[in-house]
Amino acid sequence: MGVESEDVVAAAPPLSLREVFRRFWPYTRGRRQWILPLVLLSLVGPLIDAAELWLFKVVVDEVLVPRDLTPFLWIGPTYAGLILLSGLLGIGDSLTSAYVSERFLLALRSDVFRHVKGLSPGFFERRRLGDLLSRITEDVEAIETFLLSGVVDVFYNLLRLGIFLGLLFYLSWDLTLLAIVIVPLFWGAARHFSRLIKQASRERTRRSGSLSAVVEESLGNVTLVQAYNRQDWEQDRFERENLGRYHAVMTSTRIRAFYGPLVEFIEVLGGLAVMGLGTWKLAQGQLTLGGLLVFLALIGKLYSPVRDLSRLGPTFYAASASAERIAELLDQRPQVCDAPGARRIGRARGEVEFDGVSFHYPDISRWALSDVSFRVGPGETLALVGASGAGKSTVAKLQLRFYDPDRGAVRLDGVDLRELVLSDVRDNVAVVLQETLVLHGTVRENIAYGRPDATDAEIVEAARAADADEFVRLLPDGYDTVVGQRGRMLSGGQRQRLAIARAMIRDAPVLLLDEPTTGLDAESGRRIMDPLRRLMAGRTTIVISHNLLTVRDATRIVVLDHGRVVESGTHDDLFLRGGTYARLHRLHATTAPAQAGPPPQGTVWS
Ligand SMILES: Nc1ncnc2c1ncn2[C@@H]1O[C@H](COP(=O)(O)OP(=O)(O)OP(=O)(O)O)[C@@H](O)[C@H]1O
């Protein structure tokens, strides 16, 4: 559509209007009782309109033409009363419809957010965050138009049409027939334009998603962008999507712009024909002047519901483009979920077992893990070592049940994770990851994220054990200091100690440490050893590390290579065996002593 799309965000699969309705109507549950009062309120509006017009006829025929003021004495107050009543009903109508629409949006948006949040990490690895934001905020609103405002408008306009047509037939049936001859023209135009508008709207919503995705990615990685001087490239990417959206909006506006005058032209043609015949009937004495004037006014009013109804078609189609994007989100199923009859486990003893586990990531044929088996007893430490890409982090993801294995089983206390309640599995695990996740909030909130009901004393105690208390107290507001998004205000080592405090307060029997010293210099690496050791005490720990010097005292070491276990045993066993581990160890000792930190006596495991 004018600007080449690199498909930042793909279009959602199309849905028919009926299907969209079927999908989203259930979300009106609990608010449906308001729809009838809204329709009834809509009914009163046209009735008052009709009464006003009728009064106008009476004024012309009984006051103006005979020049007699007497009937005006009752017409005047009646007219004022009607206007007052219609104003009051209008207030009620606006408030009720806003209430119904906003409650609907509230519920739908929450449901969509709840659903998306529950999807597996694999989903988010494949999606653009900005696009998801745009769906949850903008597209959800369009569905409201589709289901509620749209439906109420249809009823409202049909009622208006019925009432006005009734009056018109009563005034003059032949004039009315002439007037409605043009209605099919309206519908023909509406059908033609609806299709074009739906295409344009799809493109517009897709481009909005792409634009948000680009903004989120560029601003979210602003340090990288600036450090590598990629501002111009990012600006180009943004311009492309911005321009794409502009063209899409212009196309849809152009279609709508042509549609409006065309419909008006058809309307004027009808009006002129009626006026011609009406004037002739007036001359013949078949119609009073008031009758003709009211007839013409009614025709104007008759066309407006017809026009509105025919305009609703394109509006429905435009909204359905948004609905498609939401439906596509709701159709995503989490890769893992509770099996029927899943068991609760409470606090586990902490025995972890991988039994012949093979796994590949969705849509990727290469096995990330092949026939991996090991067992870690309660309180023991298992070290996973291997080259980059060997599958170490994948073991951690399976342990957290982010994915299920394709073959074999992962067990906790002897029970397959698939038979357990998912939240129980994760409650039993605390993680300290390579890239420490710090949320925008206070230090206190960040630590308590591990266990929301932790008391202040427990938070301070965890921070002390993690060797974080000292630096936290030096922050401007101590524990109430707001650390920026992703903890940008803290150093790498400080973030890591915060993560240890968070894991500490969670107090789970199983601990996953994914490269806890990566990215830290020797000094910072050394500083977190003590807190890590305190954290590991009494817990089953799986530690992933490139740093062979830091794993030698683990209860057991498993060496992974291309997803397979190639060796396993204690440091001494493996060292003496002279295989991969011994080779890696020698290589590591000769090439990386400076960044590996202290010699064996200073390691975590000693
Ligand atoms: N989300 C993913 N989708 C598809 N493939 C993935 C995904 N994550 C990892 N892989 C692939 O699975 C294999 C194992 O990756 P994994 O992250 O487990 O390795 P690792 O040993 O932890 O590496 P590193 O030490 O560099 O962190 C790699 O080939 C990787 O490309």
The ligand as an SDF file (V2000), in Angstrom:
LIG
                    3D

 31 33  0  0  0  0  0  0  0  0999 V2000
   13.9890  -20.2160   21.9150 N   0  0  0  0  0  0  0  0  0  0  0  0
   14.6840  -20.9720   21.0800 C   0  0  0  0  0  0  0  0  0  0  0  0
   14.1740  -21.2920   19.8910 N   0  0  0  0  0  0  0  0  0  0  0  0
   14.8620  -22.0490   19.0340 C   0  0  0  0  0  0  0  0  0  0  0  0
   16.0770  -22.5670   19.2680 N   0  0  0  0  0  0  0  0  0  0  0  0
   16.6440  -22.2780   20.4430 C   0  0  0  0  0  0  0  0  0  0  0  0
   15.9840  -21.4610   21.4080 C   0  0  0  0  0  0  0  0  0  0  0  0
   16.7950  -21.3400   22.4830 N   0  0  0  0  0  0  0  0  0  0  0  0
   17.9040  -22.0590   22.1960 C   0  0  0  0  0  0  0  0  0  0  0  0
   17.8160  -22.6310   20.9810 N   0  0  0  0  0  0  0  0  0  0  0  0
   18.8050  -23.5100   20.3370 C   0  0  0  0  0  0  0  0  0  0  0  0
   18.9540  -24.6640   21.1490 O   0  0  0  0  0  0  0  0  0  0  0  0
   20.3140  -25.0200   21.2960 C   0  0  0  0  0  0  0  0  0  0  0  0
   20.7160  -25.0600   22.7680 C   0  0  0  0  0  0  0  0  0  0  0  0
   20.6290  -23.7440   23.2890 O   0  0  0  0  0  0  0  0  0  0  0  0
   20.9160  -23.3810   24.8050 P   0  0  0  0  0  0  0  0  0  0  0  0
   20.5040  -21.9770   25.0200 O   0  0  0  0  0  0  0  0  0  0  0  0
   20.2970  -24.4120   25.6660 O   0  0  0  0  0  0  0  0  0  0  0  0
   22.4910  -23.5060   24.8590 O   0  0  0  0  0  0  0  0  0  0  0  0
   23.5000  -23.1530   26.0450 P   0  0  0  0  0  0  0  0  0  0  0  0
   24.3390  -24.3490   26.2220 O   0  0  0  0  0  0  0  0  0  0  0  0
   22.7540  -22.6710   27.2290 O   0  0  0  0  0  0  0  0  0  0  0  0
   24.3300  -21.9800   25.3770 O   0  0  0  0  0  0  0  0  0  0  0  0
   25.0290  -20.7070   26.1110 P   0  0  0  0  0  0  0  0  0  0  0  0
   26.1050  -21.2840   26.9430 O   0  0  0  0  0  0  0  0  0  0  0  0
   25.5670  -19.9300   24.9530 O   0  0  0  0  0  0  0  0  0  0  0  0
   23.9760  -20.0040   26.8640 O   0  0  0  0  0  0  0  0  0  0  0  0
   21.1040  -23.9950   20.4850 C   0  0  0  0  0  0  0  0  0  0  0  0
   21.4060  -24.5980   19.2470 O   0  0  0  0  0  0  0  0  0  0  0  0
   20.1590  -22.8460   20.2900 C   0  0  0  0  0  0  0  0  0  0  0  0
   20.3630  -22.2360   19.0360 O   0  0  0  0  0  0  0  0  0  0  0  0
  1  2  1  0
  2  3  1  0
  2  7  2  0
  3  4  2  0
  4  5  1  0
  5  6  2  0
  6  7  1  0
  6 10  1  0
  7  8  1  0
  8  9  2  0
  9 10  1  0
 10 11  1  0
 11 12  1  0
 11 30  1  0
 12 13  1  0
 13 14  1  0
 13 28  1  0
 14 15  1  0
 15 16  1  0
 16 17  2  0
 16 18  1  0
 16 19  1  0
 19 20  1  0
 20 21  2  0
 20 22  1  0
 20 23  1  0
 23 24  1  0
 24 25  2  0
 24 26  1  0
 24 27  1  0
 28 29  1  0
 28 30  1  0
 30 31  1  0
M  END
$$$$
